Amino acid sequence: MKKQKVQIDPQAHFFKYFSIGAITFLLGLGSVLYVNLLLPPSPQQELLALIGLTLSIPGGLLAFYCYIRLLLSRLQHFMEK
């Protein structure tokens, strides 16, 4: 018996990854903001801010990429109608 793969709408697929990227981006930048406000200037503060930035940059790029793909998918769907 073979398992049947369920076809996922491309917009739903990209929206899921857009949401994951946007949440990761916001968590990373939020951590940078809280570290800046709550910790005194120290190497630990800089390290935690760096971790927040390294978390937010890939999340922001993923969200940007998926948003563009959603836009193109919607334009393509509109042109086909």
C-alpha positions, 0 to 999 in steps of 0.5 A, spaced: 500 500 500 502 506 498 500 512 502 497 518 498 500 525 498 495 530 500 496 536 495 497 543 499 495 549 496 502 553 495 499 559 498 497 555 504 504 552 504 508 559 503 503 562 509 505 557 514 513 558 512 511 566 512 508 565 519 514 561 522 519 566 519 515 572 522 514 569 529 522 568 529 524 575 526 519 578 532 522 573 537 529 575 535 528 582 535 524 582 541 530 579 545 535 584 543 530 589 545 529 586 552 537 585 553 538 592 551 533 594 556 534 589 562 541 588 562 547 593 564 552 594 558 557 587 559 559 582 554 554 578 556 549 583 554 553 583 547 552 575 547 545 575 548 544 581 543 548 577 538 544 571 539 538 575 538 540 578 531 542 571 529 535 568 530 532 574 527 536 575 520 534 568 518 527 569 520 526 576 517 529 573 510 524 567 510 518 571 512 520 576 506 521 570 501 515 567 503 511 574 502 514 575 495 512 568 493 505 569 496 504 575 492 507 572 486 502 566 487 496 571 488 498 575 482 499 569 477 492 566 480 489 573 478 492 573 471 489 566 470 482 568 471 
